[in-house]
Amino acid sequence: MSTIDGLPPLREVIATHGLSAKKALGQNFLLDLNLTAKIARAAGDLSGADVLEIGPGPGGLTRGLLASGARRVLAVEKDARCLPALAEIAAAHPGRLDVVNADALEIDPLARLTPPIKVVANLPYNVGTELLVRWLTPPVWPPFWQSLTLMFQREVAERIVADPGSKAYGRLAILAQWRCEARIVMRLPPEAFTPAPKVASAVVHLTALPAPRFPADPAVLERVVAAAFNQRRKMLRASLKGLAPDIEDRLNAVGIAPTERAEQVSIEGFCTLARALGG
């Protein structure tokens, strides 16, 4: 028996249902139910929340979320092979687990969720960053979610929490930290997964702020940041020259040296520049 519920151990579930991980789907299964329970706890108090989970696979994290008291879990799984295993979990937790067989990039889960909503997922590697960017750039803020607790490759996780001046600092750090508190809450070695990936992983917890840290038009800020980091080795007067013919004067006006490079500019600095360019 497992340590968190009356269902079989995950290795037995995988063997029973023939769930070998598919590389094409970015699958790496986390089989230790103690670790999946720890990830669920990292999301905070789930008792009054609906939880969106992407890519549950055989349901290890799903079981951790339910055992941690989630009011309801909506699990979106693209791989139909996993549905029978997830149906067994749903049967053990009547009314608390809904499973949708769909591509997470093509579904709008909001019609099936009731606020407050938290997102907790061991994201498939091949769609993780794209989903994060979508969740960080909604049409209106605050977003539909209170917090995101997400597994990424360690390199991606470090980019999310990176500070200015570091090699990892870039567009992802600015998108995340402009509107969220972001921190790494767990690190996992490759051998924690089946099959073991070639890289280490980490869990990032992001809490949505009521409003962005600094005022800026999101579309203008995104253009400025994208231009700056698309040519991050260049000085800003060169990388941003396509945004305004007098970019050197505008940089000087907001207190940013035109000779600086993108990774040297703080989030506040980028927001100040976005306001100047937007105006």
Summary of the structure (lengths in Angstrom):
residues: 279
radius of gyration: 20.8
end to end distance: 62.7
largest distance: 68.2
contacts: 916
relative contact order: 0.11
helix: 41%
strand: 19%
